[in-house]
Amino acid sequence: ASKAAIISFFETLRIELGWSIGITIATPGFINTNLASRVIEDEATMGRLPLGSAFECAKDIVKSACRGDMYVTNPSWVKVLFPCKVLFPELVDWGQRHIFELLPNPYKKKSN
């Protein structure tokens, strides 16, 4: 939710500023960092995901900002998830539950 709020804020700011100041919104996906390494050690299921390089991610962000791109996402395979999440939200949620081996929602009403 926080990433969506940041994106919405900067999209609004981009409209208000017009073309006078360029804003490139970076949406990094799963990146191999020290923090990610600790999470992967704690969560075995996270090891299944291909992680992007922190150096390559930073390089892509700088290149995109210099070109004036509106958005940059790294690793690039994460971009596929954005339209899928809009068009097929239930399918993406189902896939995430299976990838991360999450338990069913405890707040969902059970039928008797």
C-alpha positions in Angstrom: 0.0 0.0 0.0 2.8 2.4 0.8 4.4 1.9 -2.7 1.0 2.6 -4.3 0.7 5.8 -2.2 4.1 7.0 -3.2 3.4 6.3 -6.9 0.1 8.2 -6.7 1.8 11.1 -4.9 4.5 11.5 -7.6 2.1 11.1 -10.5 0.0 13.9 -9.0 3.1 16.0 -8.5 4.2 15.4 -12.1 0.8 16.7 -13.3 1.0 19.8 -11.1 4.6 20.6 -12.1 4.0 20.1 -15.8 7.1 19.7 -18.0 9.3 22.0 -15.9 10.6 19.2 -13.7 11.0 15.6 -14.7 10.0 12.9 -12.3 11.0 9.3 -12.9 9.2 6.9 -10.6 11.4 3.9 -9.6 9.5 0.7 -8.7 12.2 -1.9 -7.9 11.0 -5.5 -7.6 12.9 -8.2 -5.9 16.5 -7.0 -5.6 19.5 -8.8 -4.0 20.4 -6.6 -1.1 21.7 -7.3 2.4 18.1 -6.8 3.7 16.7 -9.2 1.1 19.4 -11.8 2.0 18.3 -11.8 5.6 14.7 -12.2 4.6 15.6 -15.1 2.2 17.5 -16.8 5.0 14.4 -16.5 7.3 11.8 -17.4 4.6 12.7 -20.4 2.5 10.0 -19.6 -0.1 11.7 -16.3 -1.0 14.6 -18.3 -2.4 12.4 -19.3 -5.3 12.3 -15.8 -6.7 14.9 -14.6 -9.2 16.5 -11.5 -7.6 17.8 -8.6 -9.6 21.3 -7.1 -9.0 21.4 -4.0 -6.8 24.1 -2.5 -9.1 22.0 -3.1 -12.2 18.9 -1.7 -10.6 20.7 1.5 -9.6 22.2 1.8 -13.1 18.7 1.4 -14.7 17.3 4.0 -12.4 20.0 6.6 -13.3 19.7 5.8 -17.1 15.9 6.1 -17.0 16.1 9.4 -15.1 18.6 10.8 -17.6 16.4 9.8 -20.5 13.4 11.3 -18.8 11.4 8.1 -18.6 8.2 8.3 -16.5 8.8 4.9 -14.8 11.5 2.4 -14.3 11.1 -1.2 -13.0 13.9 -3.6 -12.2 14.2 -6.5 -12.7 12.2 -6.2 -15.9 10.2 -9.4 -15.4 8.3 -7.7 -12.6 6.6 -5.4 -15.2 4.5 -8.3 -16.3 2.8 -8.3 -12.9 1.4 -4.8 -13.2 -1.1 -5.3 -16.0 -1.9 -8.8 -14.6 -2.7 -7.3 -11.2 -5.1 -4.8 -12.9 -6.8 -7.3 -15.3 -6.7 -10.5 -13.1 -6.3 -9.5 -9.4 -7.6 -12.8 -8.1 -5.2 -14.8 -10.2 -2.2 -12.7 -9.0 -3.3 -13.0 -5.4 -3.7 -16.8 -5.8 -0.2 -17.0 -7.4 1.3 -15.0 -4.6 -0.3 -17.2 -1.9 1.2 -20.3 -3.6 4.6 -18.7 -4.1 4.8 -17.5 -0.6 2.9 -20.4 0.9 0.5 -18.2 2.7 -2.3 -19.5 4.8 -6.0 -18.9 3.9 -7.5 -15.6 5.1 -8.5 -16.2 8.8 -11.1 -13.4 8.5 -13.0 -15.1 5.6 -16.3 -16.5 6.6 -16.4 -20.3 6.6 -19.4 -22.0 5.2 -21.0 -24.8 7.3 
